Amino acid sequence: MAFIGSHMTGNQYNTNKSKIDKVIFGVGAFENHGYHMPFGTDALTANLISEKLAERVEGLLVLPPINYGMSQHYNKLPFTVSLTPETTTNVIKEVLSEIVRNGIKKIIIMNGHDGNIAPIELAARAVKVAHPEVTIASLNDWWVAAGKLVPPDMFEVWNGLGHAGEGETSMGLALFGDLVEMEHAKGVVPDLPEFVDIKWRFDELTDTGASGDPSVATLEKGKKLEEAVLHVLETFIRKMDETDWNYGFKKS
């Protein structure tokens, strides 16, 4: 049985709370994803992966995703609604703190957006320092993790990377294909250095709202990406459950 928090009643929670020892929630964004993907792509992806994960492992409660994130670097493109870095950090921190207050000590953050990585780090570190007994884990960039597990020749352009590019569009086709308009899929592969990270504004990289090449995205690629991300998270949880979420030198 998958425990989906937003669907549960108080009675259902009280009946099942002895079975719940872990929480996962997504962190997304509301921003332009090219001409072909929904504005809520990042939150949709993070939440749907979390719900599918809850069907595979025991004791995992899925909380509603945070639908807004730090998207200021996308705000030249309509329709972007961004929180500031400070607000994003505080929202994540307060959600984590409330989870701890409710008695859960095993927490997973499923991130769907690049701009949230730094706020997640700051928020999680602060809560961990305040509550050393709590374990907080975060999958910061599913697109990197999945890219390492799928066949190396699966992607056709730019290693599948890009905002609303080949990989993300493929994942969208797998998770919410009815919301993707492939006839409008068009992107730009930006000329960026391999090792040095330029702090760009997104409108400097593309004039379509998408980077990479979403036109070569497919449902088949998306299913492989979906399974890769679920494998990463399921394997992590099962290994952590074996040690009651002890790690490092405490593991032994």
C-alpha positions in Angstrom: 0.0 0.0 0.0 1.3 3.4 -1.0 0.9 6.1 1.6 0.0 9.4 -0.2 -0.3 12.1 2.4 -2.5 14.5 0.5 -5.0 11.7 0.0 -5.1 10.4 3.6 -7.7 11.2 6.2 -6.9 11.4 9.9 -8.5 8.0 10.4 -6.4 6.5 7.7 -3.2 8.0 9.2 -4.0 6.8 12.7 -4.7 3.3 11.4 -1.4 3.1 9.5 1.0 5.4 11.4 2.7 2.4 13.1 3.7 1.3 9.6 5.1 4.7 8.5 8.7 5.5 9.4 10.0 7.4 6.4 8.8 10.5 4.5 9.6 11.8 1.0 8.6 15.0 -0.6 9.4 16.7 -3.9 10.8 20.1 -4.5 9.9 21.7 -7.8 9.4 25.0 -9.6 7.0 26.9 -11.7 8.8 28.1 -14.8 8.8 28.0 -18.6 9.8 24.6 -20.0 10.0 25.4 -23.7 7.0 25.5 -25.9 6.1 21.9 -25.3 6.3 21.1 -21.5 4.0 22.3 -18.7 5.2 25.0 -16.3 4.9 22.6 -13.4 7.2 20.0 -14.9 9.7 19.9 -12.0 7.2 19.4 -9.3 5.2 16.9 -11.4 8.3 14.8 -12.0 9.4 14.9 -8.4 6.0 14.1 -7.0 5.1 11.3 -9.4 8.5 9.6 -8.9 7.9 9.8 -5.1 4.5 8.3 -5.4 5.7 5.4 -7.6 8.6 4.8 -5.2 6.0 4.5 -2.3 4.5 1.6 -4.2 7.9 -0.3 -4.1 9.1 0.2 -0.5 7.3 -0.2 2.8 6.7 2.6 5.4 7.2 5.6 3.1 4.8 8.5 3.3 4.7 10.9 0.4 4.0 14.5 1.3 2.8 17.1 -1.2 5.6 18.7 -3.3 6.8 22.2 -2.9 5.5 23.6 -6.2 7.7 26.8 -6.3 11.4 27.1 -6.2 14.4 29.3 -6.9 13.8 30.2 -10.5 15.1 33.8 -10.8 17.6 32.8 -13.5 14.6 31.8 -15.7 12.4 34.8 -15.0 12.9 36.5 -18.4 10.7 33.8 -19.8 6.9 33.8 -19.2 5.4 32.3 -17.0 7.9 32.1 -14.2 7.0 32.4 -10.5 10.1 32.3 -8.4 10.9 32.4 -4.7 14.1 34.1 -3.6 17.0 31.8 -2.5 16.3 32.8 1.1 12.6 32.0 1.0 13.2 28.7 -0.8 15.7 27.7 1.9 13.3 28.7 4.7 10.4 26.9 3.1 12.4 23.7 2.8 13.8 24.1 6.3 10.4 24.6 7.8 8.9 21.6 6.0 11.8 19.5 7.3 11.4 20.8 10.8 7.6 20.0 10.7 8.3 16.5 9.6 10.7 16.0 12.5 8.2 17.6 14.9 5.7 14.9 13.8 8.1 12.2 14.9 9.7 11.1 11.6 13.5 10.8 11.6 14.1 9.4 8.1 13.5 12.0 5.4 14.2 12.0 1.6 14.0 15.0 -0.6 13.3 14.4 -4.3 14.4 17.5 -6.1 13.2 18.3 -9.6 15.0 21.7 -10.3 18.6 22.8 -10.6 18.0 26.1 -8.8 16.9 24.3 -5.6 20.1 22.4 -5.1 21.8 25.1 -3.0 18.7 25.9 -0.9 18.2 22.2 -0.2 21.8 22.0 1.0 21.5 25.0 3.3 18.1 23.9 4.7 19.0 20.3 5.3 22.3 21.1 6.9 20.6 23.5 9.4 18.0 20.9 10.4 20.5 18.2 10.7 22.6 20.3 13.1 19.5 21.1 15.1 18.4 17.4 15.1 21.4 15.2 15.0 19.3 12.0 15.4 17.5 12.7 12.1 18.7 11.4 8.7 18.1 13.6 5.7 18.9 12.4 2.2 18.4 14.2 -1.0 18.4 13.2 -4.7 19.6 16.6 -6.0 19.8 15.9 -9.7 17.9 12.9 -10.9 18.9 13.7 -14.5 22.6 13.1 -13.6 21.9 9.9 -11.7 19.7 8.5 -14.4 22.1 9.4 -17.1 24.7 7.2 -15.5 22.5 4.1 -15.5 20.8 4.2 -18.9 22.6 2.7 -22.0 25.4 5.1 -23.0 24.2 5.3 -26.6 20.6 6.0 -25.7 20.8 9.8 -26.0 21.2 11.4 -29.4 22.0 15.0 -28.6 24.2 16.6 -25.8 24.1 13.4 -23.7 20.4 14.0 -23.2 21.0 17.1 -21.1 19.1 20.3 -21.1 16.2 22.2 -19.5 13.2 20.6 -21.2 15.8 18.8 -23.4 15.9 15.2 -24.6 16.1 13.6 -21.2 13.6 15.8 -19.3 11.1 15.7 -22.1 11.5 11.9 -22.3 10.8 11.7 -18.6 7.8 13.9 -19.1 6.4 11.6 -21.8 6.7 8.7 -19.4 5.1 10.4 -16.4 2.6 12.9 -17.8 2.6 12.4 -21.5 -0.9 13.9 -21.9 0.6 17.3 -20.9 3.5 17.3 -23.4 3.0 18.8 -26.9 5.8 17.3 -28.9 4.8 19.1 -32.0 6.2 22.3 -30.4 9.4 20.7 -29.1 12.4 22.8 -30.1 15.6 23.6 -28.2 19.1 25.1 -28.5 22.3 23.3 -27.6 24.3 26.0 -25.8 28.1 26.4 -26.2 29.3 26.0 -22.6 32.7 24.9 -21.1 33.0 21.4 -19.9 34.5 21.9 -16.5 33.9 25.5 -15.5 30.4 26.4 -14.3 29.2 29.7 -15.8 26.4 31.3 -13.7 24.1 32.0 -16.7 20.7 33.5 -17.1 18.6 31.1 -19.1 17.7 33.6 -21.8 21.4 33.8 -22.6 21.4 30.1 -23.6 18.2 29.7 -25.7 15.4 31.6 -27.4 12.9 28.7 -27.1 12.8 28.2 -23.4 14.4 24.8 -23.8 18.1 23.8 -24.0 19.3 20.6 -25.6 17.1 18.9 -28.2 13.6 17.9 -27.0 12.5 16.9 -30.5 14.4 13.6 -30.2 12.7 12.7 -26.9 10.7 9.5 -26.8 8.4 7.6 -24.4 10.8 4.6 -24.5 13.7 6.7 -23.3 11.5 8.2 -20.6 10.6 4.8 -19.3 14.2 3.9 -19.0 15.0 7.1 -17.2 12.0 6.6 -14.9 13.1 3.1 -14.0 16.7 4.3 -13.4 15.6 7.0 -10.9 13.3 4.6 -9.1 16.1 2.0 -9.0 18.5 4.5 -7.4 16.0 5.5 -4.7 14.7 2.0 -4.0 18.2 0.6 -3.7 19.1 3.4 -1.3 16.1 2.9 0.9 16.5 -0.9 1.1 20.2 -0.6 2.0 19.4 2.0 4.6 16.6 0.0 6.1 19.0 -2.9 6.6 21.0 -0.8 9.0 18.0 1.1 10.5 19.4 4.2 8.7 22.7 4.1 10.5 25.6 5.0 8.2 29.3 5.9 8.4 31.2 4.3 11.3 27.9 3.9 13.2 26.8 1.4 10.5 28.8 -1.4 12.0 
